[in-house]
Amino acid sequence: SASAGDRISGTKIKAIFSPAPGPLVVRVGLSCTSVEGAAKNLAAEIPHWDFDATVRQNEQNWSEVLTALDADLPDKALSQTFYTGAYHGLVAPATFNDVDGTYRGQDHQNHPDPGFTRYTSFSIWDIYRGEFPFIMLMQPHRTNDIIRTLLIDYEQLGLHSLPMWTLWGNETWSMRPGFHAAAMVVGAYVRGFRDFDVEAAYAAIRNTALVGPTGKDSRDMRERFRQYGYFPAVLHGPASVACTLDLAYDYWCAGTMAEVLGKHDDATMFYKLGQNYRNVFDPGTGFMRGKTEDGKWREPFRPDQELDDYIETDAWQATFSVPHDVQGLIDLYGGDAQFIAKLDGLFTAPSNVIDARPDVSGMVGQDAQGNEPSNHIPYLYSFAGAAWKTQRWVRKVAALYNNTPAGIPGNDDCGQLSSWLVFAALGFYPVNAATGVYVIGSPLVNRASIQNSANGTTFVVVAENNSSENVFIQRAELNGKDLTRSWLTHADILAGGELRFRMGSKPNKEWAS
């Protein structure tokens, strides 16, 4: 037994607390640099024993963060779902510095204050799609430091690779079919964030794309992708289709960064690699399929089975993973009508997925909203001139969310699924996060405003006549002028103003057609 003030040290210590009249209060200090660092953080962050005061301070802190987003929704439950989603979307990535700026690097050494906030908990394969764009809207002050963190991770890893999934300052090499940190860098740059070493960022992207991580199978994936024009299917091997599609997107991102920096030869090279998704498209079935080294389609094949060629998807979901060239994908089907028919087939197919991992969840037909590769799919109708179908299916997918403990339709993955819901409620979503373009869906809010802390502007969304039945946009106005396109840009939002929708129960098939 121990009494107050006793210190006990050892490698195997157990503490048992018997019931006492009052609550047990524990203060915990955390650090990845040292025990001394943890004590230092504790002294700075919780210097007292007033639990209620700590709770109040955290409530105030989060209240201030969420004031950037002021929304009126049709009912209390939806409002709770919306703001919980906004909260989840801003929890990660997490600050990794001690209070004096010290941090532990990817080289497993302690480093002094780098002069910026060093972050960790980067579920990059997930968050590059919607959560990072959400952070760039809500908390622009964090953006440059997030990119700086990616670059310092690249330097300290020393493995010819940008980070893939950093947890507590360690690279886990999880979710590594591609190098989606490139999308985060490009997405920040095209939105006007430039307070980082841009040339170093491009050099890191280029090295990651053309060399890749030493001693990891990711390097072999990239080499074989470039050699064959796709990643060849092997029995019980890495997911060939998923790797091909992810790499095609990432090489396109590398090409975009090269283009905006005037590196035209590199841009041409990378853009060509970005077209490799075409090499796994089977026109006979209309699906992306595994292809062997000798160019043959892997057999047997069924589109509703997650097996060998796919990661956390089946062929239905993976086939639409071409966010960088939706028009090219439409062309593979022979035009808008055929593409729309394929999307209709996805949303109305039976929801069963054979051999599925638990990640494949939140099913609407074969659309798996509970996992990231499906998050952009409802918005693809708009690229083929059927914006009303985007509106219809976005609402049906959004209905999977609620304010209960089961209110997120899958693994939130550090906030990506929650960020999707907030974007859907606001009425738009970044189908290709690296472009700074948002595709319009069907707003859930009656009214919402986004305050930009970087330039002081406010962007307002208004949905007149909005309800659970009135899901279709009858007309739209941007700053008082008719908006007849189904998209807006980050610059539109940044400038401030008003996006106004008039909603109705029947589709206006001509709007944004």
Secondary structure, 3 states (H helix, E strand, C coil): CCCCCCCCCCCCCCCCCCCCCCCCCCCCCCCCCCHHHHHHHHHHHCCCCCHHHHHHHHHHHHHHHHCCEEEECCCHHHHHHHHHHHHHHHHCCEECCCCCCCEECCCCCEECCCCCCCEECEEHHHHCCCHHHHHHHHCHHHHHHHHHHHHHHHHHHCCCCCCCEEECCEECCCCCCCCCHHHHHHHHHHCCCCCCCHHHHHHHHHHHHHCCCCCCHHHHHHHHHHHHCCCCCCCCCCCHHHHHHHHHHHHHHHHHHHHHCCCHHHHHHHHHHHHHHHHHEECCCCEECCECCCCCECCCCCCCECCCCCCCCCHHHHCCCCCCCHHHHHHHHCCHHHHHHHHHHHHHCCCCCECCCCCCCCEECCEECCCHHHCCHHHHHHHHCCHHHHHHHHHHHHCCCCCCCCCCCCCCHHHHHHHHHHHHHHCEECCCCCCCEEEECCCCCCEEEEECCCCCCEEEEEEECCCCCCCEEEEEEECCEECCCCEEEHHHHHHCEEEEEEEECCCCCCCCC
